[in-house]
Amino acid sequence: MVWGRVGGWVRVNDRWMVSGSCRTTHADDLFVEGAAQSRAKALCTGCPVRAECLAHALDGRIEHGVWGGMTERDRRALLKRRPLVRSWARLLDAARREHEAGALSVKRASA
């Protein structure tokens, strides 16, 4: 794995971590159970790197904590529904690009 300096030493493909809405949140607030998970998930609303975070957790099969707005239970259910996905990072990136292209088409059509 390649390492680089981005606000501290992080793996180059993990640069998204320094842009997360939760970057200043104490880790104990993200690795919670029960009703506290709703508060943790709320931190992800509007996060600019939510998809990258979720892909990291899904591809890494991270079992604990809230990642990308999903609890471990949410992620387990998604993995069970989509067992053939080899790279969540690629899938979510492709979905983002498709969404952005569609939004651009709508914007051009209305102009």
PyMOL commands that place a pseudoatom at each C-alpha (Angstrom):
pseudoatom trace, name=CA, resn=MET, resi=1, chain=A, elem=C, hetatm=0, pos=[0.000, 0.000, 0.000]
pseudoatom trace, name=CA, resn=VAL, resi=2, chain=A, elem=C, hetatm=0, pos=[1.256, 3.469, -0.867]
pseudoatom trace, name=CA, resn=TRP, resi=3, chain=A, elem=C, hetatm=0, pos=[1.342, 6.063, 1.885]
pseudoatom trace, name=CA, resn=GLY, resi=4, chain=A, elem=C, hetatm=0, pos=[1.110, 9.825, 1.510]
pseudoatom trace, name=CA, resn=ARG, resi=5, chain=A, elem=C, hetatm=0, pos=[0.903, 12.897, 3.688]
pseudoatom trace, name=CA, resn=VAL, resi=6, chain=A, elem=C, hetatm=0, pos=[-2.586, 14.403, 3.764]
pseudoatom trace, name=CA, resn=GLY, resi=7, chain=A, elem=C, hetatm=0, pos=[-3.107, 16.134, 7.102]
pseudoatom trace, name=CA, resn=GLY, resi=8, chain=A, elem=C, hetatm=0, pos=[-1.090, 13.310, 8.654]
pseudoatom trace, name=CA, resn=TRP, resi=9, chain=A, elem=C, hetatm=0, pos=[0.106, 10.021, 7.237]
pseudoatom trace, name=CA, resn=VAL, resi=10, chain=A, elem=C, hetatm=0, pos=[-2.687, 8.001, 5.665]
pseudoatom trace, name=CA, resn=ARG, resi=11, chain=A, elem=C, hetatm=0, pos=[-2.829, 5.399, 2.926]
pseudoatom trace, name=CA, resn=VAL, resi=12, chain=A, elem=C, hetatm=0, pos=[-3.242, 7.184, -0.396]
pseudoatom trace, name=CA, resn=ASN, resi=13, chain=A, elem=C, hetatm=0, pos=[-6.487, 5.387, -1.170]
pseudoatom trace, name=CA, resn=ASP, resi=14, chain=A, elem=C, hetatm=0, pos=[-7.808, 6.456, 2.256]
pseudoatom trace, name=CA, resn=ARG, resi=15, chain=A, elem=C, hetatm=0, pos=[-7.389, 10.193, 1.639]
pseudoatom trace, name=CA, resn=TRP, resi=16, chain=A, elem=C, hetatm=0, pos=[-11.156, 10.534, 1.873]
pseudoatom trace, name=CA, resn=MET, resi=17, chain=A, elem=C, hetatm=0, pos=[-10.875, 10.015, 5.644]
pseudoatom trace, name=CA, resn=VAL, resi=18, chain=A, elem=C, hetatm=0, pos=[-9.504, 13.494, 6.229]
pseudoatom trace, name=CA, resn=SER, resi=19, chain=A, elem=C, hetatm=0, pos=[-12.605, 14.998, 4.572]
pseudoatom trace, name=CA, resn=GLY, resi=20, chain=A, elem=C, hetatm=0, pos=[-15.208, 13.085, 6.576]
pseudoatom trace, name=CA, resn=SER, resi=21, chain=A, elem=C, hetatm=0, pos=[-17.817, 14.982, 8.559]
pseudoatom trace, name=CA, resn=CYS, resi=22, chain=A, elem=C, hetatm=0, pos=[-16.902, 12.762, 11.508]
pseudoatom trace, name=CA, resn=ARG, resi=23, chain=A, elem=C, hetatm=0, pos=[-13.159, 13.518, 11.424]
pseudoatom trace, name=CA, resn=THR, resi=24, chain=A, elem=C, hetatm=0, pos=[-13.355, 15.540, 14.640]
pseudoatom trace, name=CA, resn=THR, resi=25, chain=A, elem=C, hetatm=0, pos=[-15.804, 13.181, 16.339]
pseudoatom trace, name=CA, resn=HIS, resi=26, chain=A, elem=C, hetatm=0, pos=[-14.531, 10.888, 19.082]
pseudoatom trace, name=CA, resn=ALA, resi=27, chain=A, elem=C, hetatm=0, pos=[-14.439, 7.281, 17.862]
pseudoatom trace, name=CA, resn=ASP, resi=28, chain=A, elem=C, hetatm=0, pos=[-16.548, 6.167, 20.833]
pseudoatom trace, name=CA, resn=ASP, resi=29, chain=A, elem=C, hetatm=0, pos=[-19.439, 8.147, 19.316]
pseudoatom trace, name=CA, resn=LEU, resi=30, chain=A, elem=C, hetatm=0, pos=[-19.277, 6.096, 16.104]
pseudoatom trace, name=CA, resn=PHE, resi=31, chain=A, elem=C, hetatm=0, pos=[-18.929, 2.646, 17.641]
pseudoatom trace, name=CA, resn=VAL, resi=32, chain=A, elem=C, hetatm=0, pos=[-22.176, 2.554, 19.574]
pseudoatom trace, name=CA, resn=GLU, resi=33, chain=A, elem=C, hetatm=0, pos=[-25.212, 0.319, 19.970]
pseudoatom trace, name=CA, resn=GLY, resi=34, chain=A, elem=C, hetatm=0, pos=[-28.945, 0.773, 20.156]
pseudoatom trace, name=CA, resn=ALA, resi=35, chain=A, elem=C, hetatm=0, pos=[-30.531, 4.210, 19.914]
pseudoatom trace, name=CA, resn=ALA, resi=36, chain=A, elem=C, hetatm=0, pos=[-27.133, 5.921, 19.863]
pseudoatom trace, name=CA, resn=GLN, resi=37, chain=A, elem=C, hetatm=0, pos=[-26.629, 4.521, 16.353]
pseudoatom trace, name=CA, resn=SER, resi=38, chain=A, elem=C, hetatm=0, pos=[-29.226, 6.970, 15.010]
pseudoatom trace, name=CA, resn=ARG, resi=39, chain=A, elem=C, hetatm=0, pos=[-27.160, 9.872, 16.316]
pseudoatom trace, name=CA, resn=ALA, resi=40, chain=A, elem=C, hetatm=0, pos=[-24.021, 8.378, 14.790]
pseudoatom trace, name=CA, resn=LYS, resi=41, chain=A, elem=C, hetatm=0, pos=[-25.766, 7.869, 11.439]
pseudoatom trace, name=CA, resn=ALA, resi=42, chain=A, elem=C, hetatm=0, pos=[-26.953, 11.478, 11.504]
pseudoatom trace, name=CA, resn=LEU, resi=43, chain=A, elem=C, hetatm=0, pos=[-23.293, 12.595, 11.395]
pseudoatom trace, name=CA, resn=CYS, resi=44, chain=A, elem=C, hetatm=0, pos=[-23.099, 11.027, 7.939]
pseudoatom trace, name=CA, resn=THR, resi=45, chain=A, elem=C, hetatm=0, pos=[-25.933, 13.105, 6.491]
pseudoatom trace, name=CA, resn=GLY, resi=46, chain=A, elem=C, hetatm=0, pos=[-24.442, 15.438, 3.921]
pseudoatom trace, name=CA, resn=CYS, resi=47, chain=A, elem=C, hetatm=0, pos=[-20.919, 14.081, 4.373]
pseudoatom trace, name=CA, resn=PRO, resi=48, chain=A, elem=C, hetatm=0, pos=[-18.890, 14.670, 1.189]
pseudoatom trace, name=CA, resn=VAL, resi=49, chain=A, elem=C, hetatm=0, pos=[-17.182, 11.268, 1.441]
pseudoatom trace, name=CA, resn=ARG, resi=50, chain=A, elem=C, hetatm=0, pos=[-20.087, 9.132, 2.588]
pseudoatom trace, name=CA, resn=ALA, resi=51, chain=A, elem=C, hetatm=0, pos=[-19.843, 6.754, -0.395]
pseudoatom trace, name=CA, resn=GLU, resi=52, chain=A, elem=C, hetatm=0, pos=[-16.098, 6.271, 0.037]
pseudoatom trace, name=CA, resn=CYS, resi=53, chain=A, elem=C, hetatm=0, pos=[-16.583, 5.572, 3.723]
pseudoatom trace, name=CA, resn=LEU, resi=54, chain=A, elem=C, hetatm=0, pos=[-19.327, 3.040, 3.072]
pseudoatom trace, name=CA, resn=ALA, resi=55, chain=A, elem=C, hetatm=0, pos=[-17.294, 1.329, 0.343]
pseudoatom trace, name=CA, resn=HIS, resi=56, chain=A, elem=C, hetatm=0, pos=[-14.323, 1.116, 2.733]
pseudoatom trace, name=CA, resn=ALA, resi=57, chain=A, elem=C, hetatm=0, pos=[-16.464, -0.647, 5.330]
pseudoatom trace, name=CA, resn=LEU, resi=58, chain=A, elem=C, hetatm=0, pos=[-18.146, -2.972, 2.844]
pseudoatom trace, name=CA, resn=ASP, resi=59, chain=A, elem=C, hetatm=0, pos=[-14.978, -3.912, 0.961]
pseudoatom trace, name=CA, resn=GLY, resi=60, chain=A, elem=C, hetatm=0, pos=[-13.100, -4.379, 4.234]
pseudoatom trace, name=CA, resn=ARG, resi=61, chain=A, elem=C, hetatm=0, pos=[-15.992, -6.302, 5.822]
pseudoatom trace, name=CA, resn=ILE, resi=62, chain=A, elem=C, hetatm=0, pos=[-15.756, -4.025, 8.860]
pseudoatom trace, name=CA, resn=GLU, resi=63, chain=A, elem=C, hetatm=0, pos=[-18.102, -5.478, 11.440]
pseudoatom trace, name=CA, resn=HIS, resi=64, chain=A, elem=C, hetatm=0, pos=[-18.420, -2.684, 13.986]
pseudoatom trace, name=CA, resn=GLY, resi=65, chain=A, elem=C, hetatm=0, pos=[-19.420, 0.946, 13.997]
pseudoatom trace, name=CA, resn=VAL, resi=66, chain=A, elem=C, hetatm=0, pos=[-21.317, 3.295, 11.750]
pseudoatom trace, name=CA, resn=TRP, resi=67, chain=A, elem=C, hetatm=0, pos=[-19.633, 3.792, 8.384]
pseudoatom trace, name=CA, resn=GLY, resi=68, chain=A, elem=C, hetatm=0, pos=[-21.106, 5.740, 5.489]
pseudoatom trace, name=CA, resn=GLY, resi=69, chain=A, elem=C, hetatm=0, pos=[-24.402, 6.128, 7.299]
pseudoatom trace, name=CA, resn=MET, resi=70, chain=A, elem=C, hetatm=0, pos=[-24.911, 2.396, 7.807]
pseudoatom trace, name=CA, resn=THR, resi=71, chain=A, elem=C, hetatm=0, pos=[-24.733, 0.300, 10.952]
pseudoatom trace, name=CA, resn=GLU, resi=72, chain=A, elem=C, hetatm=0, pos=[-23.136, -3.123, 11.033]
pseudoatom trace, name=CA, resn=ARG, resi=73, chain=A, elem=C, hetatm=0, pos=[-26.621, -4.656, 10.715]
pseudoatom trace, name=CA, resn=ASP, resi=74, chain=A, elem=C, hetatm=0, pos=[-27.391, -2.482, 7.665]
pseudoatom trace, name=CA, resn=ARG, resi=75, chain=A, elem=C, hetatm=0, pos=[-24.106, -3.482, 6.035]
pseudoatom trace, name=CA, resn=ARG, resi=76, chain=A, elem=C, hetatm=0, pos=[-24.582, -7.191, 6.757]
pseudoatom trace, name=CA, resn=ALA, resi=77, chain=A, elem=C, hetatm=0, pos=[-28.032, -7.056, 5.132]
pseudoatom trace, name=CA, resn=LEU, resi=78, chain=A, elem=C, hetatm=0, pos=[-26.650, -5.265, 2.071]
pseudoatom trace, name=CA, resn=LEU, resi=79, chain=A, elem=C, hetatm=0, pos=[-23.783, -7.736, 1.713]
pseudoatom trace, name=CA, resn=LYS, resi=80, chain=A, elem=C, hetatm=0, pos=[-26.258, -10.596, 1.973]
pseudoatom trace, name=CA, resn=ARG, resi=81, chain=A, elem=C, hetatm=0, pos=[-28.518, -9.054, -0.707]
pseudoatom trace, name=CA, resn=ARG, resi=82, chain=A, elem=C, hetatm=0, pos=[-25.579, -8.402, -3.065]
pseudoatom trace, name=CA, resn=PRO, resi=83, chain=A, elem=C, hetatm=0, pos=[-23.113, -11.282, -2.526]
pseudoatom trace, name=CA, resn=LEU, resi=84, chain=A, elem=C, hetatm=0, pos=[-21.594, -11.040, -6.006]
pseudoatom trace, name=CA, resn=VAL, resi=85, chain=A, elem=C, hetatm=0, pos=[-20.257, -7.484, -5.654]
pseudoatom trace, name=CA, resn=ARG, resi=86, chain=A, elem=C, hetatm=0, pos=[-16.473, -7.702, -5.752]
pseudoatom trace, name=CA, resn=SER, resi=87, chain=A, elem=C, hetatm=0, pos=[-15.695, -4.013, -5.258]
pseudoatom trace, name=CA, resn=TRP, resi=88, chain=A, elem=C, hetatm=0, pos=[-18.122, -1.704, -3.516]
pseudoatom trace, name=CA, resn=ALA, resi=89, chain=A, elem=C, hetatm=0, pos=[-15.749, 1.178, -4.182]
pseudoatom trace, name=CA, resn=ARG, resi=90, chain=A, elem=C, hetatm=0, pos=[-16.067, 0.648, -7.944]
pseudoatom trace, name=CA, resn=LEU, resi=91, chain=A, elem=C, hetatm=0, pos=[-19.815, 0.064, -7.787]
pseudoatom trace, name=CA, resn=LEU, resi=92, chain=A, elem=C, hetatm=0, pos=[-20.539, 3.173, -5.715]
pseudoatom trace, name=CA, resn=ASP, resi=93, chain=A, elem=C, hetatm=0, pos=[-18.184, 5.298, -7.824]
pseudoatom trace, name=CA, resn=ALA, resi=94, chain=A, elem=C, hetatm=0, pos=[-19.936, 4.154, -11.016]
pseudoatom trace, name=CA, resn=ALA, resi=95, chain=A, elem=C, hetatm=0, pos=[-23.326, 4.911, -9.447]
pseudoatom trace, name=CA, resn=ARG, resi=96, chain=A, elem=C, hetatm=0, pos=[-22.131, 8.383, -8.475]
pseudoatom trace, name=CA, resn=ARG, resi=97, chain=A, elem=C, hetatm=0, pos=[-20.848, 9.111, -11.987]
pseudoatom trace, name=CA, resn=GLU, resi=98, chain=A, elem=C, hetatm=0, pos=[-24.116, 7.878, -13.504]
pseudoatom trace, name=CA, resn=HIS, resi=99, chain=A, elem=C, hetatm=0, pos=[-26.127, 10.045, -11.110]
pseudoatom trace, name=CA, resn=GLU, resi=100, chain=A, elem=C, hetatm=0, pos=[-24.006, 13.112, -11.854]
pseudoatom trace, name=CA, resn=ALA, resi=101, chain=A, elem=C, hetatm=0, pos=[-24.306, 12.537, -15.620]
pseudoatom trace, name=CA, resn=GLY, resi=102, chain=A, elem=C, hetatm=0, pos=[-28.090, 12.279, -15.290]
pseudoatom trace, name=CA, resn=ALA, resi=103, chain=A, elem=C, hetatm=0, pos=[-28.271, 15.445, -13.224]
pseudoatom trace, name=CA, resn=LEU, resi=104, chain=A, elem=C, hetatm=0, pos=[-26.172, 17.267, -15.812]
pseudoatom trace, name=CA, resn=SER, resi=105, chain=A, elem=C, hetatm=0, pos=[-28.471, 16.068, -18.620]
pseudoatom trace, name=CA, resn=VAL, resi=106, chain=A, elem=C, hetatm=0, pos=[-31.536, 17.344, -16.747]
pseudoatom trace, name=CA, resn=LYS, resi=107, chain=A, elem=C, hetatm=0, pos=[-29.840, 20.682, -16.098]
pseudoatom trace, name=CA, resn=ARG, resi=108, chain=A, elem=C, hetatm=0, pos=[-28.945, 21.095, -19.800]
pseudoatom trace, name=CA, resn=ALA, resi=109, chain=A, elem=C, hetatm=0, pos=[-32.476, 20.142, -20.903]
pseudoatom trace, name=CA, resn=SER, resi=110, chain=A, elem=C, hetatm=0, pos=[-34.026, 22.756, -18.631]
pseudoatom trace, name=CA, resn=ALA, resi=111, chain=A, elem=C, hetatm=0, pos=[-31.648, 25.531, -19.751]
for i in range(1, 111): cmd.bond("trace and resi %d" % i, "trace and resi %d" % (i + 1))
show_as sticks, trace
zoom trace
